[in-house]
Amino acid sequence: MPSSLNLRLGAMMFLNYAIWGAWYVTLNTYLTATLNFTGVQAGQVFGTVALACMISPFFVGLIADRFFATERVLCALHLLGAVILYMVAHATSFGAVYGLMLAYCLCYFPTISLTNALTFRNVKDTGAQFPLIRVLGTIGWIVIGLVVGGLKVEKSAGPFLIAAGASVVMALFSLTLPHTPPGAKGQAISVRSILGLDALVMLKDRSFLVFVVASVLACIPLTFYFSFTNVFLNEVGVQNAAGKMTLGQASEVGMMLLMPFLFRRMSLKAIMLMGLLAWSVRYALLAYGNPGAGMWMFYAAILLHGVCYDFFFMTGQLYTDQEAPLHLRNTAQGFLTFLTYGVGMFIGSLLSGTAVDYFKTTNGGHNWTGFWMSSSLAAFTILILLAVFFRGGSRIQKKEALSEDRSLTSASQ
């Protein structure tokens, strides 16, 4: 594959994730400190992310699979998103912010699955090439976080304006991406396809069904971490908790660079099991660490982020692309986004809030050991589920090898 194509796909990931990172981390600070929203209202605004991930990917996947080239869909979504972000920056009431954020999330979150699908369509060796391309997305998230922090605009509407500007750049850049025509153009449209139910055919494969169930369940403890780690570290007295947590993104970069080597030497199942084990260990470290002699446990827990996220979730994206028929690859990525960022994290957001209240102590603090160990046990239970019932996807294969395997399978039937 030409290096120029690698660079273009990497730049696409950089811009796409920089847009998300610009507003996501500081959203709650802006809503509560500047607009004076209540915690419940801020939580409802955050919930628009999960709602959008449950609604939009199927419809946009259908459009990209059947009617328009993926790069043109990306352009349209980011242009519309830029306009909405500008409006969010000037809205002050809860109703207006909630409605606009829901509309924006409906535009933005389908781009996660679409950028993945576009990359998968245009590279030959996904196991070797995708991690090196996707790592630029994480770097984009880190860079934009440093920009927002350096400008000291966390409590203002500035992050929305920065994201709006980046969205315009991404929209224009999308038109330079490889032409990726719809894989199912001309095929008949049914209510089933409009609702995105075409991807459900993949659940006939028992191993893929097990993977799907595990993905939904894994997003529950994942949400526990993203929702309350910063609160926890500040409550127990860790200084500059937000700064220390950026080490997690740094470790994610390192693990992504390592992934191509692992894909050549380890099975899909082994890699995903290692990811789930890392989640369980991470929560145990948080449960028993402390800001004194046990501070190393907190650092270790944060640095495990790369193993936790890349080994299970990024590997799962590659596995989904490998299992999906060509004409359903956009829809399949949307289906996975729906289940993980949508259903799983929506359930996780409800359960994590309930768990925090359950483990609240009479002195106003929390029994964090109990909170984190419940997450650790949940992750370990999911690990057992995958270890016992998952049988498919021995390795991430090159496109040519995968096509040959499928041809042989079809000829034998």
Secondary structure as the mmCIF struct_conf table of DSSP 4:
data_model
#
loop_
_struct_conf.conf_type_id
_struct_conf.id
_struct_conf.beg_label_comp_id
_struct_conf.beg_label_asym_id
_struct_conf.beg_label_seq_id
_struct_conf.end_label_comp_id
_struct_conf.end_label_asym_id
_struct_conf.end_label_seq_id
HELX_RH_AL_P HELX_RH_AL_P1 SER A 3 TYR A 24
TURN_TY1_P TURN_TY1_P1 VAL A 25 THR A 26
HELX_RH_AL_P HELX_RH_AL_P2 LEU A 27 THR A 29
HELX_RH_PI_P HELX_RH_PI_P1 TYR A 30 THR A 34
BEND BEND1 LEU A 35 LEU A 35
HELX_RH_AL_P HELX_RH_AL_P3 GLY A 39 ARG A 66
TURN_TY1_P TURN_TY1_P2 PHE A 67 PHE A 67
BEND BEND2 PHE A 68 PHE A 68
HELX_RH_AL_P HELX_RH_AL_P4 THR A 70 HIS A 90
BEND BEND3 SER A 93 SER A 93
HELX_RH_AL_P HELX_RH_AL_P5 PHE A 94 TYR A 108
TURN_TY1_P TURN_TY1_P3 PHE A 109 PHE A 109
HELX_RH_AL_P HELX_RH_AL_P6 PRO A 110 ASN A 122
BEND BEND4 LYS A 124 LYS A 124
HELX_RH_AL_P HELX_RH_AL_P7 THR A 126 LEU A 151
TURN_TY1_P TURN_TY1_P4 LYS A 152 LYS A 152
TURN_TY1_P TURN_TY1_P5 GLU A 154 LYS A 155
BEND BEND5 SER A 156 ALA A 157
HELX_RH_AL_P HELX_RH_AL_P8 GLY A 158 SER A 174
TURN_TY1_P TURN_TY1_P6 LEU A 175 THR A 176
BEND BEND6 LEU A 177 LEU A 177
HELX_LH_PP_P HELX_LH_PP_P1 PRO A 178 HIS A 179
TURN_TY1_P TURN_TY1_P7 GLY A 183 GLY A 186
HELX_LH_PP_P HELX_LH_PP_P2 GLN A 187 ILE A 189
HELX_RH_AL_P HELX_RH_AL_P9 VAL A 191 ILE A 194
TURN_TY1_P TURN_TY1_P8 LEU A 195 GLY A 196
HELX_RH_3T_P HELX_RH_3T_P1 LEU A 197 LYS A 204
BEND BEND7 ASP A 205 ASP A 205
HELX_RH_AL_P HELX_RH_AL_P10 ARG A 206 GLU A 235
TURN_TY1_P TURN_TY1_P9 VAL A 236 GLY A 237
TURN_TY1_P TURN_TY1_P10 GLN A 239 ASN A 240
HELX_RH_AL_P HELX_RH_AL_P11 ALA A 241 MET A 245
TURN_TY1_P TURN_TY1_P11 THR A 246 THR A 246
HELX_RH_AL_P HELX_RH_AL_P12 LEU A 247 ARG A 265
BEND BEND8 MET A 266 MET A 266
HELX_RH_AL_P HELX_RH_AL_P13 LEU A 268 TYR A 288
BEND BEND9 PRO A 291 GLY A 292
TURN_TY1_P TURN_TY1_P12 ALA A 293 GLY A 294
HELX_RH_AL_P HELX_RH_AL_P14 MET A 295 LEU A 303
TURN_TY1_P TURN_TY1_P13 LEU A 304 LEU A 304
HELX_RH_AL_P HELX_RH_AL_P15 HIS A 305 TYR A 309
HELX_RH_PI_P HELX_RH_PI_P2 ASP A 310 MET A 314
HELX_RH_AL_P HELX_RH_AL_P16 THR A 315 GLU A 323
BEND BEND10 ALA A 324 ALA A 324
HELX_RH_3T_P HELX_RH_3T_P2 LEU A 326 LEU A 328
HELX_RH_AL_P HELX_RH_AL_P17 ARG A 329 THR A 337
HELX_RH_PI_P HELX_RH_PI_P3 PHE A 338 GLY A 344
HELX_RH_AL_P HELX_RH_AL_P18 MET A 345 TYR A 358
TURN_TY1_P TURN_TY1_P14 PHE A 359 PHE A 359
STRN STRN1 LYS A 360 LYS A 360
TURN_TY1_P TURN_TY1_P15 THR A 362 ASN A 363
BEND BEND11 GLY A 364 GLY A 364
STRN STRN2 HIS A 366 HIS A 366
HELX_RH_AL_P HELX_RH_AL_P19 TRP A 368 PHE A 389
BEND BEND12 ARG A 395 ARG A 395
HELX_RH_AL_P HELX_RH_AL_P20 LYS A 399 SER A 412
#
